[in-house]
Amino acid sequence: MTDSVSSPDERRALALLADALADLDSALAVSHTSDGALDTICARVVTAIPDADAAGVTVFRRGKPQTAASTETFVLEIDQAQYRSEQGPCIESALTHEVVRADLDDVSRRWPVFATAIEHLDVASFLSAPVTAGGAHIGALNLYSHTGHRFDSVDESAMRVFVQAAQSALTGAENSEHAARQVETYAAAMESRAAIEQAKGALMLGLNVTPEKAFDLLLWRSQTTNIKVRTLAEQLVRDIGSLGDAPDSLSTELGTLLMTAHTRVPAGQITPAE
């Protein structure tokens, strides 16, 4: 398209956009992963913008760009050329948080290394829009065309709708990952608590001490040996489990195990005490 669009062209573009958005809602409703949702968004944005021949999503993970979704194999080649040269419309959009429109003349002038790397590819126009998730700028939604028309402001406006959809998909994935990390943390904490409670119970029974005193003993040995309470407790529980039948003098055996538990902690588990 050009910026001087006739009314019939505008109506056609709006009709295509409306159809693509209606289809997008139903398609995203059955997507169960962020990558699946991004694949759907890429497919629908190509349908919605008449001059678009391919689309892709670049995200920065651990500071490195990678392609999270794409509609054509040549998109991967273009993206890799940008990642290697650290330049190009997608990289610039992601880093400047601005929409970038370019044709081949722009590419040659602004990103010469990237331009040389994609000379063999049939792509002539580029449109990249920044994508955010959780308030952070994390990448870009990118369009490519075989025609050297240079995407226009109408295309850019339509693109923003799909950027919002991509942001929602990535934010949802970010929230899910955060929740999963919390569950893992809670599970680990519960396991640690279980081991400590078991060790406390054994010391209470064998040494005839209160729960507070049993924990104080574990804490004392932890500080003395510079090994975490949890790690010592887990080792003590394993030691007690290996005793078999209760010995004649349980208190003596438990005292010995408590005093020497740190010597049996595997080297890879030795970490500073709390």
Sequence and secondary structure as in RCSB ss.txt:
>XXXX:A:sequence
MTDSVSSPDERRALALLADALADLDSALAVSHTSDGALDTICARVVTAIPDADAAGVTVFRRGKPQTAASTETFV
LEIDQAQYRSEQGPCIESALTHEVVRADLDDVSRRWPVFATAIEHLDVASFLSAPVTAGGAHIGALNLYSHTGHR
FDSVDESAMRVFVQAAQSALTGAENSEHAARQVETYAAAMESRAAIEQAKGALMLGLNVTPEKAFDLLLWRSQTT
NIKVRTLAEQLVRDIGSLGDAPDSLSTELGTLLMTAHTRVPAGQITPAE
>XXXX:A:secstr
  SS  HHHHHHHHHHHHHHHHHHHHHHHT  SHHHHHHHHHHHHHHHSTT  EEEEEEEETTEEEEEEESSHHH
HHHHHHHHHHT SHHHHHHHHTS EEEEHHHHHHH HHHHHHTTTS   EEEEEEEEETTEEEEEEEEEESSTT 
  HHHHHHHHHHHHHHHHHHHHHHHHHHHHHHHHHHHHHHHHHHHHHHHHHHHHHHHT  HHHHHHHHHHHHHHH
T  HHHHHHHHHHHHHTT S  S HHHHHHHHHHHGGGGS GGG     
